């Protein structure tokens, strides 16, 4: 177990010399910095530093390592697993002011940005340009650095992959005070270990990302989305492998059930416009021509027929009905959160044909533990978002039952060749489950990797897996 030093008055004086603007050096942090979106665990930093250059980051990281002071990189705090929490105190390195576009290079189909740039600002920058950043995580106010740190997924992973597939290069400050460039603008590399891909998804435990070069895609010429109702959620899920086997490659295949939509209706005083069916698939497609687009849609719909699919509704971008359906899908998490005093989440990923097994176990656990467990997710890539609701339970009962439910859902994922997390990460909330899921030898190997990059264990300590 690593031991850490508390910040001293001398440390604060020394660190302040690295930051030119005193407003970015916050010695009395407020509760703004003590939580993530769930606010289940709170941990206040002793000092908040908001860098604006890679050089500032490198100096702070080296000082923290040399003096064994815990340091935690922080994006826009939209995470759910406590990855940004300063659980040992120390320094919160708040990256939100490193939010500039550094280079727009359409000829190489790349763009270089600072890690604190929010997704919605990135989208705004590209709005009048012929290119787009293809990953589509739901949290548009998340930072690109946070997305890289968790290898965020999103709605378009089936066709375009997750964040990892869209990062060409990262610059990272390591504990020796140097800035390293991992990757390059070139498309291919067969040139040794890919340290870029090691940093992506490492949840800020190996170094601090200071620049990111992303891959740009030409904006699709034609896009269509449709929602397909089914008599049951099970049939909706079972239709997905058939759609993917038909030769159609959708951008999106989302699932949601009537029960979770009723929570949205109650939370937002709205009425879901489709009255028939208990399970729904939203399918998205893109193509170069209208003919190709509608041929794909026809093929996908035909593949669902044997699963009692009902009449699909094309989600015309200009229609009020489509606007309401998308509004419902995007607000499901917040609707569930509004329905209960306290909430936890599991986002296991499994092979797509195993989703029904997970949903069946959820139904059993709702009965066994007398706990409400609403869910929805990405049917096309096997990533489920499963929410544990406290409702009338006190904190002790909720913690006890949550542990049982989480353990059981991880068991289902492990038994079906799945993973603990598909896109939200492990963070602090799930670190104690990691070694049991992946095994001691595997976890010890990761500990060795951590010790090479961070010999004093000060960068985002005790995240993903216990250091001991």
C-alpha positions, 0 to 999 in steps of 0.5 A, a space after each residue: 500500500 502506498 503512503 502519501 504526504 499531506 500538502 504543507 504550506 511550503 508545498 502550496 507556495 512551491 506549487 503556486 509558482 507553476 501557475 501564473 494566474 492565482 484564480 486558477 490556484 484554489 486553496 479553499 475548494 468548495 463542494 463543486 470539486 468533491 463529487 461526480 454526477 452520482 454524488 454517492 461518494 464525496 471526497 474533498 481535495 486539499 488544493 485545486 489547480 486549473 492548468 492551461 498549458 502542458 508545461 504547467 501540467 508537467 511541473 505539477 505532476 512531477 512535484 506531486 510525484 517527487 513529494 508523494 502527494 496524491 494527484 487526480 485529473 478531473 474533467 467535467 465531472 460527468 462520470 458515474 464511478 468516482 474516477 475523479 474523486 480525490 479519495 486520499 485528498 491532495 491535488 485535484 488537477 481540474 482540466 476544464 480551462 485547457 479547452 482550446 482547439 489547437 489545430 484543425 487539419 482537414 487534409 490529414 482528417 485530424 484535429 488536435 484539441 486540449 483535453 478540457 474541450 467539451 463534446 458539445 463545444 467540439 460539435 459546435 466547432 465542426 458544425 459549419 465544416 464538412 467533417 465530424 467527430 463520430 463517437 456519440 457519448 450521451 453526455 455532450 457536456 463531458 470533456 474529450 479528455 474524460 472520454 479518452 480516459 474512460 474509452 467512452 462508447 456511445 450510440 455509434 459504436 456498432 459501425 464506427 467503434 468506441 473512442 479508441 478507434 478515433 484517437 490518432 495521438 495523445 500527449 501525456 505528462 508523466 511523473 518524470 516531468 516530461 511530455 510524451 507523444 504516443 501515436 501519430 497522425 498517420 493511419 497505420 503503425 506496426 512500430 512497437 508497443 502502442 502506448 497510446 492505446 494503453 493510456 486510452 481507458 486508463 482512467 487517469 491512473 498512468 499520466 495526465 493527458 494534455 493534448 489529443 489528436 482526433 480522427 475526423 470523418 466526412 459527415 454522412 450524406 444521408 441519415 435515417 432513424 427508426 423505432 420498431 415496437 415489439 410485443 415484448 422486450 425479450 423479442 426486441 433484443 432477440 431480433 438484434 443478431 438477426 438484423 446484424 446478420 442481414 448484412 446491414 451495418 447500423 450506426 445505432 441499435 438501442 433498446 428500451 422497455 415500456 417500464 423505463 419509459 413510464 419513469 420518463 413519462 412521470 418525471 417529465 410529465 410527457 406521454 410516449 407517443 407509441 402506445 403499442 408494444 412493451 419493447 423498443 429498438 431504435 435503429 440508426 443508419 447512414 449512407 450516400 444515397 436515399 435509395 441505399 438508405 431505404 434499402 438498408 432499412 427495408 432489410 433490417 425491418 424484414 429481419 425483425 418480422 419473426 420476432 413479432 415486430 410491429 409497424 416501424 416509425 421513421 424518426 423524421 428529424 423535423 417531426 414532433 413525434 421523432 423529437 419526443 422519442 429522442 427526448 425520451 431516450 436521452 433523458 432516461 438516466 435522469 428520469 430514473 435518477 429523479 424516481 429514487 433518493 439514491 441510485 447506483 449503476 452497472 454497465 456490464 457488456 456481454 456478447 449481443 446474444 447474451 443480453 437476454 440472459 442478463 435481463 432475465 437475471 435482473 428480473 430475478 434479482 428484482 424479486 429476490 432482493 425486493 429492489 427496483 432495477 430499471 435498465 436500457 442500453 446499446 443492443 447492438 454492442 451488448 452494453 447494458 445500463 442497469 440502475 439500482 434504486 434505493 427507494 424506501 431503503 436506508 443507506 445500510 440496507 441499500 449498500 448491502 443489497 447493492 453489493 449482492 446485485 452488483 456481484 450477481 450481475 458481474 457473475 453473469 457477465 464473467 460467465 458469458 465472456 463479458 466485462 465489468 464496464 462497457 463505457 463508464 469505467 471502473 473508477 473508485 466505485 468498482 475497484 474492489 470487484 476487479 481482481 475477483 472478476 479478472 483474476 489475481 495474475 492479470 491484476 498483478 500484471 496491471 499493477 506492474 504497469 502502473 508502477 512503471 508509469 507511476 512509481 510512487 502511486 500518486 496519479 489517481 490512486 486506488 482507482 480501477 483496482 487496489 494498488 496493494 
